Amino acid sequence: MNREMTTTPFGRRPVSHVMLETQASVRNCPSTQVADKWRLFRTITEARPVLGVSDRALAVLHALLSFHKPVELDSESNLIVFPSNRELSMRAHGMAAVTLRRHLAALVEAGLIVRRDSPNGKRYVRRDQEGDVKTAFGFDLTPLVARAVELEQFASAIRDEDLSKRLLREHISLHRRDIAKMIIFADEQQLDGPWDAIRERFSPLTRSLLRSYDKEGLTALAESLDDLRADVEKLMNIHANFDKTNGNDVRNERHIQNQNSDLQSDLEPGFRKDQGANAGTSWNNAGEQRDEDAVYDEVSDQPLHDGGRLPPKAFPLGLILKACPDIVDYALRGIDSWSDLVQTANLVRVTLGVSPDAWNQAVETFGRDEAAIVLAAILQKGETIASPGGYLRSLTDKARTGSFSSGPLLMGLLKANQQRQDARTG
């Protein structure tokens, strides 16, 4: 049959754009195009989600290919097969005639075959005297050869996406296992930190991985688990560093923290009473009192605590972070509020080796917010303080007698930071 002619379906079946486009691709197919029919069928099977055909339709296509005896599909040869409905149904595993017609129409609409109908709609072949095919009416398999490269590209894209999804599922499964076991370990060891918030974030990320999840959904889930794991590992590293630097001193401190207060200095090794006194003087000296007065003037309309001290929130959070920038490095997700500052200070407490008893006394005396300010300042002082826990106890004792406030502390750190910055720029 002449492929240069555009043929239309027999009977009431209409012409569609896909039919015209497929026949155009057949006419433009190079005469030297050759493809292995079973390898090509496997490619089509892999590309099925893109082509939009069902597995039953592929069973019909497999049956049609079986009627073409050579293994290779050569665009130069006759690729029209003309089986009867009975034979086609048998090779399609006994498929009903109505179902068979529906799947044949699906293959035509997918552009995988072309229907070459005879004048009366029957499928048959006319041969010359030598027995060669002169004219054939049936189903043309040439579109498979013409689209071989395109079909391979579809299959390759599907394979790449499937591989990406498998890797994402492995990634998600590993993160879920590791995070769950680290949370269990934190519970068993009674580690400090926002573990309740971690569990709340982890719970919605443990849903079953349905096969219907697309790549975008898996990627979003993997990114959420990445962020959560980073926070969990940050907490675990803080505790690991704490155990490494403090050793048995911190573990022993948990057993004796509620004993006689005369023994509390033993819980904070290296602390000297004169150190706390000297440091208190340096934070409240006359040279820095003028800076404190300037801050007091700006917030003079704020209510005062007992003893005439300003409440901690009279100082802007930005001012505190400017005076104590080191604490930001310990925050899980930045410090944007007072609750973030308090949560981060509780983590810093573990890093500095401050006992729970010393921290609880500071919170009772200063309040949660001001205690966080004081601990941020101790962190900022760094190695100049030999025993942060003992130092915090000393400042807590001074605060009880009204001889310490956090205003001069902040002003001293601001001045020191400014001097260091001037030295670098100068």
SULTAWO-V807616 format. One record per residue. PSI is psi in radians with two decimals (NA if undefined). BURIAL is I if it has 9 or more other ideal C-beta (glycine too) atoms within 8 Angstrom, else O. Layout:
psi:PSI burial:BURIAL
psi:PSI burial:BURIAL
This chain:
psi:2.49 burial:O
psi:2.01 burial:O
psi:-0.23 burial:O
psi:-0.26 burial:O
psi:2.47 burial:O
psi:2.09 burial:O
psi:2.65 burial:O
psi:2.76 burial:O
psi:2.69 burial:I
psi:2.62 burial:O
psi:-2.50 burial:O
psi:-0.02 burial:O
psi:2.22 burial:O
psi:2.91 burial:O
psi:2.44 burial:O
psi:2.89 burial:O
psi:-0.67 burial:O
psi:-0.70 burial:I
psi:-0.80 burial:I
psi:-0.72 burial:I
psi:-0.69 burial:I
psi:-0.75 burial:I
psi:-0.56 burial:I
psi:-0.70 burial:O
psi:-0.57 burial:I
psi:-0.74 burial:I
psi:-0.55 burial:O
psi:0.05 burial:O
psi:2.29 burial:I
psi:2.56 burial:O
psi:-0.25 burial:O
psi:0.16 burial:O
psi:2.23 burial:I
psi:2.47 burial:O
psi:2.51 burial:I
psi:2.17 burial:O
psi:-0.63 burial:I
psi:-0.61 burial:O
psi:-0.68 burial:O
psi:-0.64 burial:I
psi:-0.67 burial:I
psi:-0.69 burial:O
psi:-0.75 burial:I
psi:-0.68 burial:I
psi:-0.72 burial:O
psi:-0.59 burial:I
psi:0.15 burial:I
psi:-0.74 burial:I
psi:-0.56 burial:O
psi:-0.67 burial:O
psi:-0.43 burial:I
psi:0.53 burial:O
psi:2.69 burial:I
psi:2.95 burial:O
psi:-0.54 burial:O
psi:-0.65 burial:I
psi:-0.64 burial:I
psi:-0.54 burial:I
psi:-0.66 burial:I
psi:-0.71 burial:I
psi:-0.68 burial:I
psi:-0.71 burial:I
psi:-0.72 burial:I
psi:-0.73 burial:I
psi:-0.54 burial:I
psi:-0.35 burial:O
psi:-0.22 burial:I
psi:1.90 burial:I
psi:-0.81 burial:O
psi:2.61 burial:O
psi:-0.57 burial:O
psi:2.48 burial:O
psi:1.92 burial:I
psi:2.16 burial:I
psi:-0.33 burial:I
psi:-0.40 burial:O
psi:3.06 burial:O
psi:2.10 burial:O
psi:0.36 burial:I
psi:2.17 burial:I
psi:2.56 burial:I
psi:0.96 burial:I
psi:2.68 burial:I
psi:2.80 burial:O
psi:-0.63 burial:O
psi:-0.84 burial:O
psi:-0.69 burial:I
psi:-0.69 burial:I
psi:-0.67 burial:I
psi:-0.74 burial:O
psi:-0.27 burial:I
psi:0.47 burial:I
psi:0.68 burial:O
psi:0.51 burial:O
psi:2.44 burial:I
psi:2.67 burial:O
psi:-0.74 burial:O
psi:-0.78 burial:O
psi:-0.67 burial:I
psi:-0.81 burial:I
psi:-0.66 burial:O
psi:-0.71 burial:O
psi:-0.53 burial:I
psi:-0.73 burial:I
psi:-0.63 burial:I
psi:-0.69 burial:I
psi:-0.65 burial:I
psi:-0.78 burial:I
psi:-0.47 burial:O
psi:-0.10 burial:I
psi:0.41 burial:I
psi:-0.44 burial:I
psi:2.84 burial:I
psi:2.31 burial:I
psi:2.08 burial:I
psi:1.58 burial:I
psi:2.48 burial:I
psi:3.00 burial:I
psi:-0.57 burial:O
psi:0.12 burial:O
psi:0.01 burial:O
psi:2.73 burial:O
psi:2.13 burial:I
psi:3.10 burial:I
psi:2.55 burial:I
psi:2.32 burial:O
psi:2.73 burial:O
psi:-3.02 burial:O
psi:-0.44 burial:O
psi:-0.09 burial:O
psi:0.02 burial:O
psi:2.63 burial:O
psi:2.18 burial:O
psi:-0.83 burial:O
psi:2.40 burial:O
psi:2.48 burial:I
psi:2.23 burial:I
psi:-2.24 burial:I
psi:2.14 burial:I
psi:2.17 burial:I
psi:0.06 burial:I
psi:-0.61 burial:I
psi:-0.49 burial:I
psi:-0.72 burial:I
psi:-0.75 burial:I
psi:-0.57 burial:I
psi:0.29 burial:I
psi:-0.78 burial:I
psi:-0.77 burial:O
psi:-0.73 burial:O
psi:-0.65 burial:I
psi:-0.64 burial:I
psi:-0.73 burial:O
psi:-0.82 burial:I
psi:-0.69 burial:I
psi:-0.72 burial:O
psi:-0.71 burial:I
psi:-0.75 burial:I
psi:-0.74 burial:I
psi:-0.73 burial:O
psi:-0.69 burial:I
psi:-0.71 burial:O
psi:-0.75 burial:O
psi:-0.71 burial:I
psi:-0.67 burial:I
psi:-0.74 burial:O
psi:-0.67 burial:O
psi:-0.71 burial:I
psi:-0.69 burial:I
psi:-0.77 burial:O
psi:-0.79 burial:I
psi:-0.76 burial:I
psi:-0.74 burial:I
psi:-0.77 burial:O
psi:-0.75 burial:I
psi:-0.80 burial:I
psi:-0.82 burial:O
psi:-0.76 burial:I
psi:-0.76 burial:I
psi:-0.75 burial:I
psi:-0.58 burial:O
psi:-0.63 burial:I
psi:-0.73 burial:I
psi:-0.73 burial:O
psi:-0.74 burial:I
psi:-0.68 burial:I
psi:-0.77 burial:O
psi:-0.67 burial:O
psi:-0.05 burial:O
psi:0.85 burial:O
psi:2.52 burial:I
psi:2.63 burial:O
psi:2.99 burial:I
psi:1.02 burial:O
psi:-0.49 burial:I
psi:-0.74 burial:O
psi:-0.63 burial:O
psi:-0.77 burial:I
psi:-0.68 burial:I
psi:-0.66 burial:O
psi:-0.55 burial:I
psi:-0.58 burial:I
psi:-0.88 burial:O
psi:-0.17 burial:O
psi:0.11 burial:I
psi:0.26 burial:O
psi:2.71 burial:O
psi:2.46 burial:O
psi:1.68 burial:I
psi:2.63 burial:O
psi:-0.35 burial:O
psi:-0.10 burial:O
psi:2.26 burial:I
psi:3.09 burial:O
psi:-0.66 burial:I
psi:-0.75 burial:O
psi:-0.72 burial:O
psi:-0.66 burial:I
psi:-0.75 burial:I
psi:-0.72 burial:O
psi:-0.73 burial:I
psi:-0.69 burial:I
psi:-0.69 burial:O
psi:-0.71 burial:I
psi:-0.60 burial:I
psi:-0.82 burial:I
psi:-0.76 burial:O
psi:-0.74 burial:I
psi:-0.67 burial:I
psi:-0.72 burial:O
psi:-0.72 burial:I
psi:-0.78 burial:I
psi:-0.55 burial:I
psi:-0.74 burial:I
psi:-0.76 burial:I
psi:-0.66 burial:I
psi:-0.65 burial:O
psi:-0.79 burial:I
psi:-0.62 burial:I
psi:-0.75 burial:O
psi:-0.64 burial:I
psi:-0.79 burial:I
psi:-0.61 burial:I
psi:-0.70 burial:O
psi:-0.45 burial:O
psi:-0.40 burial:O
psi:-2.42 burial:O
psi:-0.34 burial:O
psi:-0.75 burial:I
psi:-0.68 burial:I
psi:-0.66 burial:O
psi:-0.58 burial:O
psi:-0.57 burial:I
psi:-0.46 burial:I
psi:-0.42 burial:O
psi:0.20 burial:I
psi:-0.39 burial:I
psi:0.20 burial:O
psi:-2.92 burial:O
psi:2.41 burial:O
psi:-0.34 burial:O
psi:-0.38 burial:O
psi:0.00 burial:I
psi:-0.49 burial:I
psi:-0.44 burial:I
psi:-0.39 burial:O
psi:-0.33 burial:I
psi:1.45 burial:I
psi:2.47 burial:O
psi:-0.02 burial:O
psi:2.39 burial:I
psi:2.45 burial:O
psi:-0.62 burial:O
psi:-0.44 burial:O
psi:-0.82 burial:I
psi:-0.71 burial:I
psi:-0.78 burial:I
psi:-0.72 burial:O
psi:-0.68 burial:I
psi:-0.67 burial:I
psi:-0.71 burial:O
psi:-0.50 burial:O
psi:-0.20 burial:I
psi:0.47 burial:I
psi:2.96 burial:I
psi:-0.52 burial:O
psi:-0.46 burial:O
psi:-0.08 burial:I
psi:-0.52 burial:I
psi:-0.66 burial:O
psi:-0.69 burial:I
psi:-0.72 burial:I
psi:-0.63 burial:O
psi:-0.70 burial:O
psi:-0.70 burial:I
psi:-0.66 burial:I
psi:-0.62 burial:O
psi:-0.49 burial:O
psi:0.58 burial:I
psi:-0.31 burial:O
psi:0.03 burial:O
psi:2.58 burial:O
psi:2.60 burial:O
psi:2.65 burial:O
psi:3.05 burial:O
psi:2.44 burial:O
psi:0.05 burial:O
psi:0.18 burial:O
psi:2.55 burial:I
psi:2.52 burial:I
psi:2.62 burial:I
psi:-0.60 burial:I
psi:-0.01 burial:O
psi:-0.39 burial:O
psi:2.24 burial:I
psi:2.56 burial:O
psi:-0.61 burial:I
psi:-0.63 burial:O
psi:-0.70 burial:I
psi:-0.74 burial:I
psi:-0.49 burial:I
psi:-0.64 burial:I
psi:-0.58 burial:I
psi:1.17 burial:I
psi:-0.36 burial:I
psi:-0.49 burial:I
psi:-0.38 burial:I
psi:-0.52 burial:I
psi:-0.36 burial:O
psi:-0.09 burial:I
psi:2.48 burial:I
psi:-0.77 burial:O
psi:0.77 burial:O
psi:2.95 burial:O
psi:1.81 burial:I
psi:-0.08 burial:O
psi:2.98 burial:O
psi:-0.62 burial:I
psi:-0.61 burial:O
psi:-0.70 burial:I
psi:-0.75 burial:I
psi:-0.74 burial:I
psi:-0.74 burial:I
psi:-0.66 burial:I
psi:-0.62 burial:I
psi:-0.59 burial:I
psi:-0.71 burial:I
psi:-0.62 burial:I
psi:-0.75 burial:I
psi:-0.74 burial:I
psi:-0.70 burial:I
psi:-0.19 burial:I
psi:0.41 burial:I
psi:2.24 burial:I
psi:2.71 burial:I
psi:-0.60 burial:O
psi:-0.77 burial:I
psi:-0.70 burial:I
psi:-0.75 burial:I
psi:-0.68 burial:O
psi:-0.68 burial:I
psi:-0.71 burial:I
psi:-0.71 burial:I
psi:-0.61 burial:O
psi:-0.86 burial:I
psi:-0.54 burial:I
psi:2.76 burial:I
psi:-0.77 burial:O
psi:-0.81 burial:I
psi:-0.58 burial:I
psi:-0.67 burial:I
psi:-0.66 burial:I
psi:-0.81 burial:I
psi:-0.75 burial:I
psi:-0.63 burial:I
psi:-0.66 burial:I
psi:-0.70 burial:I
psi:-0.72 burial:I
psi:-0.72 burial:I
psi:-0.58 burial:I
psi:-0.48 burial:I
psi:-2.28 burial:O
psi:-0.16 burial:O
psi:-0.23 burial:O
psi:2.00 burial:I
psi:-0.68 burial:O
psi:1.66 burial:I
psi:-0.64 burial:I
psi:-0.81 burial:I
psi:-0.62 burial:I
psi:-0.72 burial:I
psi:-0.67 burial:I
psi:-0.71 burial:I
psi:-0.78 burial:I
psi:-0.60 burial:I
psi:-0.76 burial:I
psi:-0.73 burial:O
psi:-0.67 burial:I
psi:-0.56 burial:I
psi:-0.57 burial:O
psi:0.00 burial:O
psi:0.25 burial:O
psi:0.18 burial:O
psi:2.44 burial:I
psi:2.80 burial:O
psi:-0.13 burial:I
psi:-1.01 burial:I
psi:-0.56 burial:I
psi:-0.86 burial:I
psi:-0.70 burial:I
psi:-0.67 burial:I
psi:-0.73 burial:I
psi:-0.69 burial:I
psi:-0.76 burial:I
psi:-0.73 burial:I
psi:-0.74 burial:O
psi:-0.70 burial:I
psi:-0.70 burial:O
psi:-0.71 burial:O
psi:-0.68 burial:O
psi:-0.72 burial:O
psi:-0.66 burial:O
psi:-0.67 burial:O
psi:-0.72 burial:O
psi:-0.49 burial:O
psi:NA burial:O
